[in-house]
Amino acid sequence: MALLALALVAALPAGASEALYREKSCPACHEVKKRVVGPAYEDVARKYRAMPDGQERIVDSILNGSAKKWGSIRMYPNGVTPVPDPPHKMTVQAYDGNPDREILERLNKLIEAGPFEVHIDKSFPLDQAAEAQEALEKHHLGKIALRIQ
């Protein structure tokens, strides 16, 4: 448990507090002693305690997100890092969906039950990423995908 606490403190800016932990909606997915959407903090501490780079791994997961470490549910970056400046010609509007546990659990069940369809406006090969970005700047309605193949 101490390892996790140290990792959480290390991942947060100086002066961070429980208020920040709650503001970032961590309690919607995690509790200390039991699994919710994500693993219990005690389980995380137990898994990483013996690893020489355990604290760094936890911090990396908090800041950058993770996948398939605790099942099929992805943990997205939690946003404790400063918000980046928007690219040229773009504005950024913050949105906090205020997730709550019941909504996330229901959403995760729907995702796992599948199948569902993602509507894509246009798809580009990876080597045309610049063209995809231009298309996005001209017409932001609909999703644009980059194909890796």
VOGULUM-334233 format. One record per residue (C-alpha): residue number from 1; residue in one letter; y, z, x. Coordinates in pm, 1 decimal. Example, Ala and Ser with C-alpha at 12.3 -4.5 7.8 and 13.67 -1.06 7.14 Angstrom:
<nodes>
<node num="1" residuo="A" north="-450.0" up="780.0" east="1230.0"/>
<node num="2" residuo="S" north="-106.0" up="714.0" east="1367.0"/>
</nodes>
This chain:
<nodes>
<node num="1" residuo="M" north="0.0" up="0.0" east="0.0"/>
<node num="2" residuo="A" north="236.7" up="77.9" east="283.7"/>
<node num="3" residuo="L" north="178.1" up="-269.6" east="430.7"/>
<node num="4" residuo="L" north="278.1" up="-434.7" east="104.6"/>
<node num="5" residuo="A" north="584.2" up="-215.5" east="73.7"/>
<node num="6" residuo="L" north="686.8" up="-307.1" east="428.3"/>
<node num="7" residuo="A" north="632.1" up="-675.7" east="357.3"/>
<node num="8" residuo="L" north="835.0" up="-659.9" east="38.4"/>
<node num="9" residuo="V" north="1118.0" up="-484.1" east="217.9"/>
<node num="10" residuo="A" north="1101.5" up="-732.0" east="507.4"/>
<node num="11" residuo="A" north="1117.9" up="-1023.7" east="262.3"/>
<node num="12" residuo="L" north="1426.9" up="-893.3" east="89.7"/>
<node num="13" residuo="P" north="1780.4" up="-888.0" east="223.2"/>
<node num="14" residuo="A" north="1933.9" up="-565.9" east="349.4"/>
<node num="15" residuo="G" north="2032.1" up="-339.9" east="63.1"/>
<node num="16" residuo="A" north="1758.3" up="-473.5" east="-163.6"/>
<node num="17" residuo="S" north="1634.7" up="-233.6" east="-424.3"/>
<node num="18" residuo="E" north="1403.7" up="-190.3" east="-717.6"/>
<node num="19" residuo="A" north="1674.9" up="-360.3" east="-924.0"/>
<node num="20" residuo="L" north="1622.1" up="-679.3" east="-720.2"/>
<node num="21" residuo="Y" north="1244.7" up="-647.7" east="-765.5"/>
<node num="22" residuo="R" north="1298.5" up="-631.0" east="-1140.5"/>
<node num="23" residuo="E" north="1568.1" up="-900.9" east="-1142.8"/>
<node num="24" residuo="K" north="1326.7" up="-1143.7" east="-976.5"/>
<node num="25" residuo="S" north="1073.5" up="-1070.8" east="-1253.2"/>
<node num="26" residuo="C" north="797.6" up="-949.0" east="-1018.6"/>
<node num="27" residuo="P" north="674.6" up="-699.3" east="-1283.4"/>
<node num="28" residuo="A" north="601.9" up="-990.5" east="-1520.5"/>
<node num="29" residuo="C" north="307.6" up="-1089.1" east="-1297.8"/>
<node num="30" residuo="H" north="224.0" up="-783.9" east="-1082.8"/>
<node num="31" residuo="E" north="154.9" up="-414.0" east="-1121.8"/>
<node num="32" residuo="V" north="62.8" up="-161.8" east="-855.2"/>
<node num="33" residuo="K" north="-288.2" up="-73.5" east="-972.9"/>
<node num="34" residuo="K" north="-407.6" up="-356.8" east="-1200.2"/>
<node num="35" residuo="R" north="-417.5" up="-734.7" east="-1205.8"/>
<node num="36" residuo="V" north="-178.8" up="-892.3" east="-1454.1"/>
<node num="37" residuo="V" north="-113.7" up="-1264.0" east="-1396.9"/>
<node num="38" residuo="G" north="-119.6" up="-1211.2" east="-1022.3"/>
<node num="39" residuo="P" north="-310.0" up="-955.5" east="-817.8"/>
<node num="40" residuo="A" north="-239.0" up="-583.2" east="-818.6"/>
<node num="41" residuo="Y" north="-23.0" up="-475.8" east="-525.3"/>
<node num="42" residuo="E" north="-301.1" up="-239.0" east="-411.2"/>
<node num="43" residuo="D" north="-539.8" up="-536.9" east="-389.6"/>
<node num="44" residuo="V" north="-286.5" up="-737.5" east="-189.3"/>
<node num="45" residuo="A" north="-239.3" up="-446.9" east="52.4"/>
<node num="46" residuo="R" north="-616.7" up="-401.9" east="87.6"/>
<node num="47" residuo="K" north="-670.1" up="-774.0" east="162.3"/>
<node num="48" residuo="Y" north="-398.0" up="-804.4" east="427.8"/>
<node num="49" residuo="R" north="-402.1" up="-455.9" east="583.6"/>
<node num="50" residuo="A" north="-652.3" up="-540.8" east="859.4"/>
<node num="51" residuo="M" north="-500.6" up="-877.5" east="949.9"/>
<node num="52" residuo="P" north="-276.1" up="-875.5" east="1256.9"/>
<node num="53" residuo="D" north="-39.1" up="-1114.9" east="1078.1"/>
<node num="54" residuo="G" north="-92.7" up="-963.9" east="732.5"/>
<node num="55" residuo="Q" north="269.4" up="-869.5" east="679.1"/>
<node num="56" residuo="E" north="388.5" up="-1217.3" east="779.7"/>
<node num="57" residuo="R" north="138.3" up="-1375.0" east="537.7"/>
<node num="58" residuo="I" north="265.5" up="-1162.5" east="250.3"/>
<node num="59" residuo="V" north="627.5" up="-1241.0" east="331.5"/>
<node num="60" residuo="D" north="542.9" up="-1612.5" east="351.5"/>
<node num="61" residuo="S" north="378.9" up="-1601.3" east="7.8"/>
<node num="62" residuo="I" north="678.0" up="-1421.1" east="-141.9"/>
<node num="63" residuo="L" north="935.8" up="-1656.8" east="4.4"/>
<node num="64" residuo="N" north="744.4" up="-1986.0" east="-11.7"/>
<node num="65" residuo="G" north="491.2" up="-1932.8" east="-288.8"/>
<node num="66" residuo="S" north="115.7" up="-1966.3" east="-258.6"/>
<node num="67" residuo="A" north="-181.8" up="-2130.8" east="-424.8"/>
<node num="68" residuo="K" north="-550.9" up="-2049.2" east="-460.3"/>
<node num="69" residuo="K" north="-532.5" up="-1716.9" east="-275.7"/>
<node num="70" residuo="W" north="-604.0" up="-1514.3" east="-590.4"/>
<node num="71" residuo="G" north="-760.6" up="-1765.5" east="-828.9"/>
<node num="72" residuo="S" north="-622.4" up="-2077.2" east="-992.4"/>
<node num="73" residuo="I" north="-274.7" up="-1947.5" east="-1073.8"/>
<node num="74" residuo="R" north="3.7" up="-2056.1" east="-837.8"/>
<node num="75" residuo="M" north="271.7" up="-1812.0" east="-727.0"/>
<node num="76" residuo="Y" north="600.8" up="-1993.8" east="-699.6"/>
<node num="77" residuo="P" north="872.5" up="-1893.7" east="-455.1"/>
<node num="78" residuo="N" north="1051.2" up="-1600.7" east="-610.0"/>
<node num="79" residuo="G" north="1406.9" up="-1692.0" east="-519.2"/>
<node num="80" residuo="V" north="1504.2" up="-1398.9" east="-300.5"/>
<node num="81" residuo="T" north="1647.7" up="-1638.2" east="-44.7"/>
<node num="82" residuo="P" north="2003.3" up="-1770.0" east="-89.7"/>
<node num="83" residuo="V" north="2037.4" up="-2059.7" east="-333.3"/>
<node num="84" residuo="P" north="2086.5" up="-2382.6" east="-133.7"/>
<node num="85" residuo="D" north="2402.0" up="-2588.5" east="-167.4"/>
<node num="86" residuo="P" north="2347.8" up="-2879.3" east="-406.3"/>
<node num="87" residuo="P" north="2319.3" up="-3231.7" east="-266.5"/>
<node num="88" residuo="H" north="2610.0" up="-3474.4" east="-296.5"/>
<node num="89" residuo="K" north="2698.0" up="-3566.7" east="-657.8"/>
<node num="90" residuo="M" north="2478.6" up="-3295.3" east="-803.9"/>
<node num="91" residuo="T" north="2562.9" up="-2971.5" east="-974.1"/>
<node num="92" residuo="V" north="2333.6" up="-2673.2" east="-997.1"/>
<node num="93" residuo="Q" north="2314.2" up="-2447.4" east="-1295.7"/>
<node num="94" residuo="A" north="2115.2" up="-2128.2" east="-1264.4"/>
<node num="95" residuo="Y" north="1855.9" up="-2064.3" east="-1529.1"/>
<node num="96" residuo="D" north="1659.3" up="-1747.3" east="-1567.0"/>
<node num="97" residuo="G" north="1381.7" up="-1784.3" east="-1819.9"/>
<node num="98" residuo="N" north="1332.7" up="-1407.4" east="-1824.3"/>
<node num="99" residuo="P" north="954.3" up="-1442.2" east="-1822.3"/>
<node num="100" residuo="D" north="753.0" up="-1173.7" east="-1983.7"/>
<node num="101" residuo="R" north="387.3" up="-1100.9" east="-1927.9"/>
<node num="102" residuo="E" north="262.5" up="-1211.0" east="-2271.1"/>
<node num="103" residuo="I" north="434.4" up="-1550.1" east="-2252.0"/>
<node num="104" residuo="L" north="304.5" up="-1613.1" east="-1898.1"/>
<node num="105" residuo="E" north="-49.6" up="-1512.4" east="-1992.1"/>
<node num="106" residuo="R" north="-41.6" up="-1744.1" east="-2294.9"/>
<node num="107" residuo="L" north="96.1" up="-2029.8" east="-2083.1"/>
<node num="108" residuo="N" north="-168.7" up="-1976.3" east="-1813.9"/>
<node num="109" residuo="K" north="-446.3" up="-1986.8" east="-2076.4"/>
<node num="110" residuo="L" north="-310.9" up="-2315.8" east="-2210.5"/>
<node num="111" residuo="I" north="-290.6" up="-2464.0" east="-1860.1"/>
<node num="112" residuo="E" north="-643.7" up="-2353.2" east="-1772.5"/>
<node num="113" residuo="A" north="-780.5" up="-2485.3" east="-2104.5"/>
<node num="114" residuo="G" north="-625.6" up="-2828.4" east="-2042.6"/>
<node num="115" residuo="P" north="-610.8" up="-3116.6" east="-2066.4"/>
<node num="116" residuo="F" north="-242.5" up="-3179.6" east="-2103.0"/>
<node num="117" residuo="E" north="-24.4" up="-3478.7" east="-2029.2"/>
<node num="118" residuo="V" north="275.9" up="-3490.2" east="-1798.4"/>
<node num="119" residuo="H" north="518.3" up="-3766.3" east="-1892.6"/>
<node num="120" residuo="I" north="653.2" up="-3953.2" east="-1590.8"/>
<node num="121" residuo="D" north="941.9" up="-4198.4" east="-1617.9"/>
<node num="122" residuo="K" north="869.7" up="-4378.6" east="-1290.0"/>
<node num="123" residuo="S" north="637.6" up="-4343.2" east="-991.8"/>
<node num="124" residuo="F" north="720.4" up="-4440.3" east="-633.1"/>
<node num="125" residuo="P" north="503.7" up="-4466.9" east="-319.7"/>
<node num="126" residuo="L" north="591.9" up="-4201.2" east="-64.3"/>
<node num="127" residuo="D" north="751.8" up="-4457.5" east="168.2"/>
<node num="128" residuo="Q" north="1005.6" up="-4528.0" east="-109.0"/>
<node num="129" residuo="A" north="1125.9" up="-4168.0" east="-134.6"/>
<node num="130" residuo="A" north="1486.1" up="-4276.8" east="-71.2"/>
<node num="131" residuo="E" north="1469.0" up="-4519.5" east="-365.6"/>
<node num="132" residuo="A" north="1318.8" up="-4243.9" east="-580.5"/>
<node num="133" residuo="Q" north="1610.3" up="-4017.0" east="-493.0"/>
<node num="134" residuo="E" north="1858.3" up="-4293.0" east="-580.6"/>
<node num="135" residuo="A" north="1685.2" up="-4345.3" east="-915.3"/>
<node num="136" residuo="L" north="1701.3" up="-3973.1" east="-981.1"/>
<node num="137" residuo="E" north="2075.6" up="-3965.2" east="-906.4"/>
<node num="138" residuo="K" north="2140.1" up="-4258.5" east="-1144.0"/>
<node num="139" residuo="H" north="1916.6" up="-4149.1" east="-1429.7"/>
<node num="140" residuo="H" north="1791.9" up="-3791.6" east="-1436.4"/>
<node num="141" residuo="L" north="1607.4" up="-3810.1" east="-1768.5"/>
<node num="142" residuo="G" north="1230.2" up="-3820.5" east="-1728.0"/>
<node num="143" residuo="K" north="1025.1" up="-3709.8" east="-1434.0"/>
<node num="144" residuo="I" north="993.4" up="-3910.7" east="-1115.5"/>
<node num="145" residuo="A" north="678.9" up="-3883.5" east="-905.0"/>
<node num="146" residuo="L" north="604.4" up="-3972.1" east="-543.3"/>
<node num="147" residuo="R" north="255.7" up="-4110.7" east="-475.5"/>
<node num="148" residuo="I" north="103.0" up="-3992.7" east="-148.4"/>
<node num="149" residuo="Q" north="-169.7" up="-4261.8" east="-133.9"/>
</nodes>
